[in-house]
Amino acid sequence: MKSLALYLESLPQWKNDMKMQHYFASFPPRSVNPHAYDERLGFWKEVIGFAVANALLDSATHTTLTADGLSRKFNRKNCEPIGLATVLSEMKASKEIVELSEYMSEAGVLSWVIGNLVLAPLRWGVTQVLGTKSSPREVSGRFVLMPAVAGIAERIRSIHSEASSSTDHIMTLEQFGSRFSSRASPNSEVPLSGEDISIVVRYLEQRMIISTDYSESIGVIVKFKNPKHQKLLPITDLDRNIVTIKTTIDTLNQQIIQLESKETELTRQAQERVRNHQRVRALFCLKQKKAIQEVLHRRMESLNSLVSIMLKIQGAETDAEIFAAYSVGADALKTVLNQNGLTVERVDDTMGKLRDVLASEQEIEEAIRSGQESLHGTSGIDDDELERELDQLLNQEQATEARRASPQSHLLHALESLPAPSASVPVTEAPSSKRDRLEMPLEAM
């Protein structure tokens, strides 16, 4: 559904003037006609719910609505419904809508439980006896539509049920959004917004489907309940290490794509410089290309190593297998050693980490020194190879220009490549070369 107007026009009631007069009128007390009251209320709840869930009221959200100005969005033949404030009051009383500020507050979980299990039944009973006292002017601000949130959360649970590895249950909030923003959206043309994702994450967390944590280096971490476990487990250091590896893999993939694009662009620039007879600039482009290729090669090796580690972790089902797969990482190894109560090995691990840090520092110094040399010279680059590649580009360009400039030479060359006539075939022409026979008609032209 592309717009609210198209959705409303698809409703049979919307085309019936008599029915719409009934729906657009104000709500009388429920005690007067409970059936008509509930039928009108149900119509508007369904319409508002579908419009919010499919981002028809506001293209930026699938989960929230703004009470102010809501009636104007349902304008029909220059008329606006005057009973929507009652609808919102009823939805607020039944907790179908919750104020956004309350929902996202620190006490949101407790207030939600109390509101649903204690206050909502009591409020409903009082309403049946005394009627609704809410005034239309009392409902304003932004609200979270809980049925819409529940629908999105159920889609996310269904999609996540496809996860086959324990590492698929842990991710960053950004990875969560990338995975579910389009697939879990009720409207395939409008993905879930960042606000929608935060609201749904809070909903899933309230129902103990996921747990969340925050890390300064990673950000918000989201962990789904593992179906193999009876309860939701807290996020551990091992989980944080897995998220770090997954985030690094994503970063390396992005860098590789950028480097490959840069390499292609430098090749194109070198070819263009050759066509423009700019030999020095073409050579400079080729030097940049070689440097990009070296960086790309290192990034590919790093990516391959991390992917191999992830594959080992995904194949590990016991703590011992996880320990064996993660022994290549100092941080993960330290976690496993602590969990198993080891002592001597813990000291050895710390010393190993110290040696790794010192080795890394030396590699960094060497990399900086090598980079400085490459900025002032041609360290690591074979100039003869670059010259041969440049000469090859020049020869290709000269051959192309020669073919374009001399079509007669091209024809002469093609004719000379033809085989000579057999001796058994009689020759009746006057003695002359093939070149003479071709040049006579060409000169006549």
C-alpha positions as CSV (number, residue, x, y, z in Angstrom):
1,M,0.0,0.0,0.0
2,K,1.6,3.2,-1.2
3,S,-0.5,5.8,0.6
4,L,-3.1,6.4,3.2
5,A,-5.6,7.6,0.6
6,L,-5.3,4.4,-1.4
7,Y,-5.8,2.3,1.7
8,L,-8.9,4.2,2.8
9,E,-10.4,4.0,-0.7
10,S,-10.0,0.2,-0.6
11,L,-12.3,0.0,2.4
12,P,-15.9,-0.8,1.6
13,Q,-17.1,1.4,4.5
14,W,-15.2,4.4,3.2
15,K,-17.3,4.3,0.0
16,N,-20.6,4.3,1.9
17,D,-21.7,7.8,2.8
18,M,-24.2,6.7,5.4
19,K,-21.7,4.5,7.2
20,M,-19.1,7.1,7.2
21,Q,-21.5,9.6,8.7
22,H,-21.9,7.2,11.5
23,Y,-18.1,6.7,11.9
24,F,-17.3,10.4,11.7
25,A,-19.8,11.4,14.4
26,S,-18.9,11.8,18.0
27,F,-19.1,8.9,20.5
28,P,-22.2,8.9,22.7
29,P,-21.9,7.3,26.1
30,R,-21.3,3.6,25.8
31,S,-24.3,2.8,28.1
32,V,-26.7,4.2,25.4
33,N,-25.8,1.6,22.8
34,P,-22.8,-0.6,23.7
35,H,-22.9,-2.6,20.4
36,A,-22.7,0.6,18.2
37,Y,-20.1,2.1,20.4
38,D,-17.8,-1.0,20.2
39,E,-18.4,-1.4,16.5
40,R,-17.4,2.2,15.8
41,L,-14.4,1.9,18.1
42,G,-13.3,-1.3,16.5
43,F,-13.4,0.3,13.0
44,W,-11.1,3.1,14.0
45,K,-8.7,0.9,15.9
46,E,-8.3,-1.3,12.9
47,V,-7.8,1.6,10.5
48,I,-5.3,3.4,12.8
49,G,-3.4,0.2,13.5
50,F,-3.0,-0.7,9.9
51,A,-2.0,2.8,8.9
52,V,0.6,3.0,11.6
53,A,2.1,-0.4,11.0
54,N,2.5,0.3,7.3
55,A,3.9,3.8,7.8
56,L,1.0,5.4,6.1
57,L,0.4,8.1,8.7
58,D,4.1,8.9,8.9
59,S,6.7,7.5,6.5
60,A,9.4,7.7,9.2
61,T,7.8,5.2,11.6
62,H,6.0,1.9,11.8
63,T,5.4,2.0,15.5
64,T,4.4,5.4,16.7
65,L,1.6,7.9,16.0
66,T,1.1,11.6,16.9
67,A,-2.2,12.4,18.4
68,D,-2.1,16.1,17.4
69,G,-3.6,16.6,14.0
70,L,-4.6,12.9,13.6
71,S,-8.1,13.8,12.5
72,R,-6.9,15.8,9.5
73,K,-5.2,12.7,8.0
74,F,-8.6,11.1,7.7
75,N,-10.3,13.9,5.9
76,R,-13.2,12.8,3.7
77,K,-15.1,15.1,1.4
78,N,-13.9,18.1,3.5
79,C,-15.0,16.4,6.7
80,E,-12.9,15.2,9.6
81,P,-13.9,12.5,12.2
82,I,-14.6,14.2,15.5
83,G,-14.5,11.1,17.7
84,L,-10.8,10.1,17.3
85,A,-9.9,11.6,20.7
86,T,-12.3,9.1,22.3
87,V,-10.7,6.3,20.3
88,L,-7.2,7.3,21.5
89,S,-8.5,7.7,25.1
90,E,-9.8,4.1,25.0
91,M,-6.6,2.8,23.4
92,K,-4.5,4.6,26.1
93,A,-6.7,3.2,28.9
94,S,-6.3,-0.3,27.5
95,K,-2.5,0.2,27.0
96,E,-2.8,-0.4,23.3
97,I,-0.9,2.9,23.0
98,V,1.7,4.1,25.5
99,E,3.4,7.5,25.7
100,L,6.7,7.3,23.9
101,S,8.6,9.0,26.8
102,E,7.1,6.5,29.3
103,Y,7.9,3.5,27.1
104,M,11.5,4.4,26.6
105,S,12.1,5.4,30.2
106,E,14.3,3.4,32.6
107,A,11.2,2.3,34.5
108,G,9.4,1.3,31.4
109,V,9.5,-2.4,32.1
110,L,8.0,-2.1,35.6
111,S,5.3,0.4,34.5
112,W,4.4,-1.8,31.6
113,V,3.9,-4.9,33.8
114,I,1.9,-3.0,36.5
115,G,-0.2,-1.3,33.8
116,N,-1.1,-4.5,32.1
117,L,-1.6,-6.9,35.0
118,V,-2.9,-4.6,37.7
119,L,-4.2,-1.3,36.5
120,A,-5.6,-2.2,33.1
121,P,-8.3,-4.7,34.4
122,L,-9.2,-2.3,37.2
123,R,-9.5,0.6,34.8
124,W,-11.7,-1.5,32.4
125,G,-14.1,-2.4,35.2
126,V,-14.4,1.2,36.3
127,T,-15.0,2.3,32.7
128,Q,-17.9,-0.2,32.3
129,V,-19.6,1.3,35.3
130,L,-18.9,5.0,35.1
131,G,-18.1,5.4,31.4
132,T,-15.2,7.2,29.8
133,K,-14.4,10.6,31.2
134,S,-11.5,11.4,29.0
135,S,-11.7,14.6,27.0
136,P,-10.5,14.8,23.5
137,R,-8.1,17.6,24.5
138,E,-6.5,15.3,27.1
139,V,-4.8,13.1,24.5
140,S,-1.8,14.7,22.8
141,G,1.8,13.9,22.1
142,R,3.5,10.8,20.6
143,F,2.4,7.3,21.4
144,V,3.8,3.8,20.8
145,L,1.2,1.5,19.2
146,M,1.8,-1.8,21.0
147,P,0.0,-4.1,18.5
148,A,2.2,-2.8,15.7
149,V,5.3,-3.3,17.8
150,A,4.2,-6.8,18.7
151,G,3.6,-7.7,15.0
152,I,7.1,-6.5,14.1
153,A,8.6,-8.4,17.0
154,E,6.9,-11.6,15.9
155,R,8.3,-11.2,12.4
156,I,11.8,-10.7,13.9
157,R,11.5,-13.9,16.0
158,S,10.3,-15.8,12.9
159,I,13.3,-14.6,10.8
160,H,15.8,-15.2,13.6
161,S,14.5,-18.8,14.0
162,E,16.6,-19.4,10.8
163,A,19.8,-18.9,12.8
164,S,21.9,-22.0,12.7
165,S,25.0,-21.1,14.8
166,S,25.4,-19.8,18.3
167,T,27.3,-16.8,16.9
168,D,24.2,-15.7,15.1
169,H,22.5,-14.9,18.4
170,I,24.9,-12.1,19.3
171,M,25.2,-8.8,17.3
172,T,25.5,-5.1,17.5
173,L,22.4,-2.8,17.3
174,E,23.6,-1.7,13.9
175,Q,23.8,-5.3,12.7
176,F,20.4,-6.0,14.2
177,G,19.0,-3.1,12.2
178,S,20.7,-4.2,9.0
179,R,19.4,-7.7,9.3
180,F,15.8,-6.9,10.2
181,S,14.9,-3.4,9.1
182,S,13.7,-4.5,5.6
183,R,12.7,-8.1,6.2
184,A,10.6,-7.4,9.3
185,S,8.9,-4.3,8.0
186,P,5.1,-4.7,7.3
187,N,5.6,-2.4,4.3
188,S,8.3,-3.8,2.0
189,E,8.7,-0.3,0.4
190,V,9.5,1.4,3.8
191,P,12.1,-0.2,6.0
192,L,12.0,0.1,9.8
193,S,13.6,3.3,11.1
194,G,16.2,3.6,13.7
195,E,13.5,4.6,16.2
196,D,11.4,1.6,15.2
197,I,14.4,-0.7,15.9
198,S,15.0,0.8,19.3
199,I,11.3,0.5,20.2
200,V,11.2,-3.2,19.1
201,V,14.5,-4.0,20.9
202,R,13.0,-2.6,24.1
203,Y,9.8,-4.7,23.5
204,L,11.9,-7.9,23.0
205,E,14.0,-7.1,26.1
206,Q,10.9,-6.6,28.2
207,R,9.7,-10.1,27.3
208,M,13.1,-11.7,27.9
209,I,13.6,-12.6,24.3
210,I,16.8,-10.7,24.0
211,S,19.3,-9.1,26.4
212,T,21.3,-5.9,25.8
213,D,24.5,-4.4,27.0
214,Y,26.6,-1.4,26.2
215,S,30.3,-1.2,25.3
216,E,32.2,2.0,24.7
217,S,34.2,0.4,21.9
218,I,31.3,-1.5,20.3
219,G,28.1,0.3,21.3
220,V,24.9,-1.5,22.0
221,I,25.1,-5.3,22.0
222,V,22.0,-7.4,21.4
223,K,21.8,-11.1,22.3
224,F,18.9,-13.4,21.5
225,K,17.9,-16.3,23.7
226,N,19.4,-19.5,22.5
227,P,16.7,-22.1,21.9
228,K,19.1,-24.7,23.4
229,H,18.9,-22.9,26.8
230,Q,16.0,-22.8,29.1
231,K,16.5,-19.2,30.0
232,L,18.1,-16.0,28.5
233,L,21.7,-15.9,29.5
234,P,23.5,-12.6,30.2
235,I,26.1,-11.2,27.8
236,T,29.6,-12.5,28.6
237,D,33.1,-11.4,27.7
238,L,33.1,-14.3,25.1
239,D,30.0,-12.7,23.5
240,R,31.7,-9.3,23.4
241,N,34.8,-10.9,21.7
242,I,32.6,-12.6,19.1
243,V,30.8,-9.2,18.4
244,T,34.2,-7.6,18.0
245,I,35.3,-10.1,15.4
246,K,32.0,-9.8,13.5
247,T,32.3,-6.1,13.6
248,T,35.8,-6.2,12.3
249,I,34.8,-8.6,9.5
250,D,32.1,-6.1,8.4
251,T,34.6,-3.2,8.5
252,L,37.1,-5.2,6.4
253,N,34.5,-6.1,3.9
254,Q,33.6,-2.4,3.5
255,Q,37.3,-1.4,3.2
256,I,37.9,-4.1,0.5
257,I,35.0,-2.8,-1.5
258,Q,36.3,0.7,-1.3
259,L,39.9,-0.4,-2.2
260,E,38.7,-2.4,-5.2
261,S,36.7,0.6,-6.4
262,K,39.8,2.8,-6.0
263,E,41.9,0.3,-7.9
264,T,39.5,0.3,-10.8
265,E,39.3,4.1,-10.9
266,L,43.2,4.4,-10.9
267,T,43.4,2.0,-13.9
268,R,40.8,4.1,-15.7
269,Q,42.8,7.3,-14.9
270,A,46.0,5.8,-16.1
271,Q,44.5,4.8,-19.4
272,E,43.0,8.3,-19.8
273,R,46.4,9.9,-19.1
274,V,48.0,7.7,-21.8
275,R,45.4,8.7,-24.3
276,N,46.2,12.4,-23.5
277,H,50.0,11.7,-23.8
278,Q,50.5,12.5,-20.1
279,R,53.2,10.0,-19.4
280,V,54.2,11.3,-16.0
281,R,50.7,11.4,-14.6
282,A,49.9,8.0,-16.0
283,L,53.0,6.6,-14.2
284,F,51.9,8.2,-11.0
285,C,48.4,6.6,-11.3
286,L,50.1,3.2,-11.7
287,K,52.2,3.7,-8.6
288,Q,49.1,4.6,-6.6
289,K,47.4,1.5,-8.0
290,K,50.3,-0.7,-6.9
291,A,50.1,0.7,-3.4
292,I,46.4,0.1,-3.3
293,Q,46.9,-3.5,-4.4
294,E,49.3,-4.0,-1.5
295,V,46.9,-2.7,1.0
296,L,44.1,-4.7,-0.5
297,H,46.1,-7.9,-0.3
298,R,46.8,-7.3,3.4
299,R,43.1,-6.6,4.1
300,M,42.1,-9.8,2.3
301,E,44.6,-11.8,4.4
302,S,43.2,-10.3,7.6
303,L,39.6,-11.0,6.5
304,N,40.5,-14.6,5.6
305,S,42.0,-15.1,9.1
306,L,39.0,-13.7,10.9
307,V,36.5,-15.6,8.8
308,S,38.4,-18.8,9.6
309,I,38.2,-18.1,13.3
310,M,34.5,-17.5,13.0
311,L,34.0,-20.8,11.2
312,K,35.9,-22.6,13.9
313,I,33.8,-21.0,16.6
314,Q,30.6,-21.7,14.7
315,G,31.6,-25.4,14.5
316,A,32.3,-25.6,18.2
317,E,29.6,-27.0,20.4
318,T,31.3,-27.6,23.7
319,D,33.4,-25.4,25.9
320,A,36.5,-27.4,25.0
321,E,35.9,-26.8,21.3
322,I,35.4,-23.1,21.9
323,F,38.6,-23.0,23.9
324,A,40.5,-24.8,21.1
325,A,39.0,-22.5,18.4
326,Y,39.6,-19.3,20.4
327,S,43.2,-20.1,21.5
328,V,44.3,-17.9,18.6
329,G,42.9,-14.9,20.4
330,A,44.4,-13.6,23.6
331,D,41.3,-12.0,25.0
332,A,39.1,-15.0,24.4
333,L,41.8,-17.4,25.7
334,K,42.0,-15.3,28.9
335,T,38.2,-15.7,29.3
336,V,38.2,-19.4,29.0
337,L,41.2,-19.8,31.4
338,N,39.3,-17.8,34.0
339,Q,36.2,-19.9,33.5
340,N,38.2,-23.1,34.0
341,G,40.1,-21.8,37.1
342,L,43.6,-22.2,35.6
343,T,46.5,-20.2,37.2
344,V,49.9,-21.0,35.7
345,E,48.6,-20.9,32.2
346,R,47.0,-17.5,33.0
347,V,50.4,-16.0,33.8
348,D,51.8,-17.5,30.6
349,D,49.0,-16.0,28.6
350,T,49.6,-12.6,30.1
351,M,53.3,-12.8,29.1
352,G,52.3,-13.9,25.7
353,K,50.0,-10.9,25.3
354,L,52.9,-8.7,26.4
355,R,55.2,-10.2,23.7
356,D,52.4,-9.8,21.2
357,V,52.0,-6.1,22.1
358,L,55.8,-5.5,21.8
359,A,55.9,-7.3,18.5
360,S,52.9,-5.3,17.2
361,E,54.7,-2.1,18.3
362,Q,57.8,-3.1,16.4
363,E,55.6,-3.9,13.3
364,I,53.9,-0.5,13.6
365,E,57.2,1.3,13.7
366,E,58.5,-0.7,10.7
367,A,55.2,0.1,8.8
368,I,55.5,3.8,9.6
369,R,59.2,3.8,8.5
370,S,58.3,1.9,5.3
371,G,55.4,4.3,4.6
372,Q,57.7,7.3,5.0
373,E,60.2,5.7,2.6
374,S,57.4,5.0,0.1
375,L,56.3,8.6,0.3
376,H,59.8,9.8,-0.7
377,G,60.9,7.1,-3.0
378,T,59.7,3.9,-4.7
379,S,60.4,1.4,-2.0
380,G,58.6,-1.9,-2.7
381,I,57.7,-0.9,-6.3
382,D,59.5,-2.3,-9.3
383,D,60.0,0.6,-11.7
384,D,60.9,-1.6,-14.6
385,E,57.6,-3.4,-14.2
386,L,55.8,-0.1,-14.2
387,E,57.7,1.1,-17.3
388,R,56.8,-2.1,-19.1
389,E,53.1,-1.7,-18.2
390,L,53.2,1.9,-19.3
391,D,54.9,1.0,-22.6
392,Q,52.3,-1.6,-23.2
393,L,49.5,1.0,-22.7
394,L,51.4,3.4,-25.1
395,N,51.8,0.7,-27.7
396,Q,48.1,-0.2,-27.5
397,E,47.1,3.5,-27.8
398,Q,49.5,4.0,-30.8
399,A,48.2,1.0,-32.6
400,T,44.6,2.2,-32.1
401,E,45.5,5.7,-33.5
402,A,47.3,4.1,-36.5
403,R,44.3,2.0,-37.4
404,R,42.0,5.0,-37.2
405,A,44.3,7.3,-39.2
406,S,45.2,4.9,-42.1
407,P,42.3,2.8,-43.4
408,Q,44.2,2.2,-46.7
409,S,47.2,0.6,-44.9
410,H,44.8,-1.6,-43.1
411,L,43.3,-2.8,-46.4
412,L,46.8,-3.3,-48.0
413,H,47.9,-5.3,-45.0
414,A,44.8,-7.5,-45.2
415,L,45.3,-8.1,-48.9
416,E,49.0,-9.0,-48.5
417,S,48.0,-11.6,-45.9
418,L,46.0,-13.5,-48.5
419,P,47.6,-16.7,-49.9
420,A,49.1,-16.5,-53.5
421,P,47.2,-18.2,-56.3
422,S,48.0,-21.8,-57.1
423,A,50.3,-22.6,-60.0
424,S,47.6,-24.7,-61.6
425,V,45.4,-21.6,-62.0
426,P,46.2,-19.7,-65.3
427,V,47.1,-16.1,-64.9
428,T,45.6,-13.8,-67.5
429,E,46.3,-10.4,-66.0
430,A,49.2,-8.2,-66.9
431,P,52.2,-8.7,-64.5
432,S,51.7,-6.5,-61.5
433,S,51.9,-6.8,-57.7
434,K,48.9,-7.0,-55.4
435,R,49.8,-3.7,-54.0
436,D,49.7,-2.0,-57.5
437,R,46.4,-3.6,-58.2
438,L,45.0,-2.2,-55.0
439,E,46.6,1.3,-55.2
440,M,45.2,2.0,-58.7
441,P,41.5,2.0,-57.6
442,L,42.4,3.7,-54.4
443,E,44.2,6.6,-56.2
444,A,41.1,6.9,-58.5
445,M,39.1,7.5,-55.3
